[in-house]
Amino acid sequence: MLLNKLLNIDYAAVEERLKGFLTEYLEASGAKGYVIGLSGGVDSSTTAALAVRAVGSRRVVGLLMPDPSSTPKEDVEDALSLAESLGIEHYVIPIDRAVSALTSSIPLYDPSDRVALGNLKARTRMLILYYTANRRDLLVLGSGDRSEILLGYFTKYGDGGVDLLPIGDLYKTQVRRLALHLGLPKNIAMKPSSPRLWPGHKAEEELGVRYEEADQILYALYDLKLEPRRAAEVTGLPLELIEMVIKRVESTAHKRQLPPVASLKGVAHP
């Protein structure tokens, strides 16, 4: 089964490679440490644990930024427990007042548009992270994984607005295994993924595909370079699902690129 090939990697070697990346990047930047948003989910928890192992707990700051209307109590508890176990400086910063101030200032605000509001929440968290980074001379540590990056399942200039993405080359299913390897609690490692941008928000429901399926498809298409029909044969998944994933990757390409610049070659410069 392709999923077994995907998951059976050397997680000790992955840990060492990522710790080296985090250490070297910080040293080269001249910054004093990292700040990371802690959601209580597997990605941010794994990234925080790696950062602490790489540069030490004194150089990592965790921000818990719950939205009381959509963040479950257990997520806050899990994030707090993780921060305390890692021994990092951490703060709980509810974002509802900041979001309310923003929405009250936007003439086109419509509370029924939950996607636009959800993205506003994600961007509010980005602002808080970068303010903290500026104040303390830190780098904003992102926790997006390869599955989310390829699928475009992140908010542009929200959780996608970071300085580096250490686990960005690991699929979601691999991150779960890495979390267990690092000794993170199973309830965090295997927790269903959710950006928590509105009540009951679940990643797989919004995507229309389970990560176990999406990861196999992405691996077959973009790592093994298989054609869609061959990917369907190898994964045992419907061609329609393969094509849906391809369409999502292609439609979110703009999220993985810098904004386009109009060329003025020959007009404004040689």
C-alpha positions in Angstrom: 0.0 0.0 0.0 1.4 3.4 -1.0 0.5 4.9 2.4 2.9 2.4 4.1 5.7 3.6 1.9 4.8 7.2 2.6 4.8 6.6 6.4 7.7 4.3 6.8 10.5 6.8 6.9 13.4 7.4 9.3 11.8 9.8 11.8 15.0 10.0 13.8 16.8 11.3 10.7 14.0 13.7 10.0 14.2 15.0 13.5 18.0 15.6 13.2 17.6 17.3 9.8 14.9 19.6 11.0 16.8 20.5 14.2 19.8 21.4 12.1 17.7 23.5 9.8 16.2 25.4 12.7 19.5 26.0 14.4 21.3 27.1 11.3 18.5 29.4 10.1 18.3 31.2 13.4 22.1 31.6 13.6 22.2 33.0 10.1 19.4 35.4 10.7 20.9 37.0 13.8 17.5 36.9 15.5 17.2 36.0 19.2 14.7 33.1 18.8 11.4 32.0 17.5 7.8 32.8 18.2 5.0 30.4 17.2 1.3 30.3 17.4 0.1 27.3 19.4 -3.3 25.9 18.5 -3.2 22.6 20.4 -3.0 20.8 17.1 -0.4 18.4 15.7 1.4 20.8 13.4 2.1 23.6 15.8 2.8 21.2 18.7 5.3 19.2 16.6 7.0 22.4 15.3 7.3 23.9 18.8 8.8 20.7 20.1 11.4 20.6 17.3 12.3 24.2 18.0 12.9 23.6 21.7 15.0 20.6 20.9 17.0 22.6 18.3 17.6 26.0 20.1 16.4 25.5 23.6 13.2 26.5 25.5 14.6 30.0 26.4 14.6 30.9 22.7 11.1 29.9 21.9 7.9 31.9 22.7 4.4 30.4 22.3 1.3 32.5 21.7 -2.1 30.9 22.2 -4.6 33.0 20.3 -8.1 31.4 20.8 -11.3 32.7 19.4 -13.9 32.1 22.2 -16.6 31.6 19.5 -14.9 28.8 17.7 -11.9 27.5 19.7 -12.8 24.4 21.8 -11.7 24.5 25.4 -9.7 21.3 25.0 -7.6 22.9 22.3 -6.6 25.7 24.7 -5.9 23.1 27.4 -3.8 21.0 25.1 -1.8 24.0 23.9 -1.2 25.2 27.5 -0.2 21.7 28.6 2.3 21.5 25.7 3.8 25.0 26.4 4.3 24.1 30.1 5.8 20.7 29.3 8.2 22.3 26.8 9.1 25.0 29.4 8.6 27.9 27.0 7.5 31.4 27.7 3.9 31.6 26.6 0.8 33.9 26.6 -2.9 33.4 26.1 -4.2 36.2 23.8 -7.9 35.9 22.9 -8.5 37.5 19.5 -12.2 38.2 19.7 -11.8 41.9 20.8 -9.3 42.6 18.0 -11.5 40.9 15.4 -14.5 42.8 16.7 -12.6 46.1 16.4 -11.7 45.3 12.8 -15.1 44.1 11.7 -16.8 47.2 13.2 -14.5 49.3 11.0 -15.1 47.5 7.7 -18.0 49.0 5.7 -18.5 45.8 3.7 -18.4 43.5 6.7 -21.0 40.7 6.5 -21.2 38.2 9.4 -22.8 35.6 7.2 -19.6 35.3 5.1 -17.8 32.9 7.4 -14.8 32.3 5.0 -14.0 36.0 4.9 -14.4 36.3 8.6 -12.3 33.2 9.2 -9.5 34.6 7.1 -9.7 37.8 9.0 -9.2 35.8 12.2 -6.1 34.0 10.7 -4.7 37.4 9.6 -5.3 38.9 13.1 -3.2 36.1 14.6 -0.4 36.8 12.0 -0.4 40.5 13.1 0.0 39.5 16.8 2.8 37.1 15.9 4.7 39.7 13.9 4.2 42.4 16.5 5.7 40.0 19.1 8.5 39.1 16.7 9.3 42.8 16.1 9.3 43.6 19.8 11.5 40.7 20.8 13.7 40.3 17.7 12.3 36.9 16.9 11.4 35.0 13.8 7.8 33.8 13.2 7.9 30.1 13.0 5.2 28.6 10.7 3.7 25.2 11.2 2.2 24.4 7.8 2.9 20.9 6.4 3.3 19.7 2.8 -0.3 18.6 2.5 -1.6 22.0 3.5 0.9 23.8 1.3 0.1 21.8 -1.8 -3.6 21.9 -1.3 -3.5 25.6 -0.6 -5.2 24.9 2.7 -4.0 28.0 4.6 -4.9 31.7 4.7 -2.8 33.8 2.4 -1.0 36.3 4.7 -2.6 34.6 7.7 -1.1 31.3 8.8 0.8 31.4 5.5 2.5 34.7 6.6 5.6 33.3 8.4 9.4 33.4 8.2 10.0 29.7 7.8 8.2 26.4 7.5 10.3 23.7 9.0 7.8 20.8 8.5 6.7 22.1 5.1 8.2 19.1 3.4 6.3 16.5 5.5 2.8 15.3 4.7 0.2 15.5 7.4 0.2 11.8 8.0 4.0 11.9 8.4 3.8 14.8 10.9 1.5 12.7 13.1 4.1 9.9 13.1 6.9 12.5 13.9 4.8 13.8 16.7 4.6 10.4 18.3 8.3 9.9 17.7 9.0 13.1 19.6 6.9 11.8 22.5 3.9 14.2 22.1 0.6 13.1 23.6 -1.4 10.8 21.3 -4.5 13.0 21.7 -2.5 15.8 20.1 -0.7 13.7 17.5 -3.9 12.1 16.2 -6.3 15.0 16.8 -8.5 15.8 13.7 -7.1 18.8 11.9 -9.0 22.0 12.1 -8.2 25.7 11.6 -11.0 26.5 14.0 -12.1 29.5 12.0 -15.8 28.9 12.8 -17.7 26.7 15.1 -17.4 23.0 14.2 -14.8 23.7 11.5 -13.0 20.5 10.3 -10.3 20.4 7.7 -11.3 17.1 6.0 -14.9 18.1 5.7 -14.0 21.4 4.0 -11.4 19.7 1.8 -13.7 16.9 0.8 -11.0 14.3 1.2 -9.3 12.5 4.2 -5.6 13.3 4.7 -4.8 9.6 4.4 -6.2 9.8 0.9 -4.9 13.2 0.0 -1.4 12.4 1.1 -1.2 9.3 -1.1 -2.6 11.2 -4.1 -0.1 14.1 -3.6 2.8 11.7 -3.1 1.9 9.8 -6.2 1.4 12.9 -8.4 4.1 15.3 -7.1 6.8 13.0 -5.7 6.5 9.9 -7.9 5.4 12.1 -10.9 2.7 9.6 -11.9 -0.1 10.5 -14.4 -3.6 10.8 -12.9 -4.8 7.4 -14.1 -1.7 5.7 -12.9 -2.0 7.5 -9.6 -5.5 6.1 -9.3 -4.3 2.6 -9.9 -1.4 2.8 -7.5 -3.5 4.4 -4.7 -6.7 2.4 -5.3 -8.6 5.7 -5.1 -11.2 7.0 -7.7 -9.9 9.0 -10.6 -12.5 11.6 -9.8 -10.9 12.2 -6.4 -7.4 12.4 -8.0 -8.7 15.0 -10.4 -10.4 17.0 -7.6 -7.0 17.1 -5.7 -5.2 18.3 -8.9 -7.8 21.0 -9.4 -7.3 22.2 -5.9 -3.6 22.3 -6.2 -3.8 24.2 -9.5 -6.4 26.7 -8.3 -4.3 27.6 -5.2 -1.0 28.0 -7.0 -1.1 31.8 -6.3 -0.8 31.1 -2.6 2.6 29.5 -3.1 4.0 32.3 -5.3 5.1 35.9 -4.8 2.6 38.5 -6.2 3.1 38.8 -10.0 5.0 41.9 -11.2 4.3 43.5 -14.5 7.5 43.5 -16.6 8.8 46.9 -17.7 11.9 45.6 -19.4 12.8 47.8 -22.2 10.6 50.6 -20.9 11.7 51.4 -17.4 15.0 49.6 -17.5 17.2 47.7 -20.0 
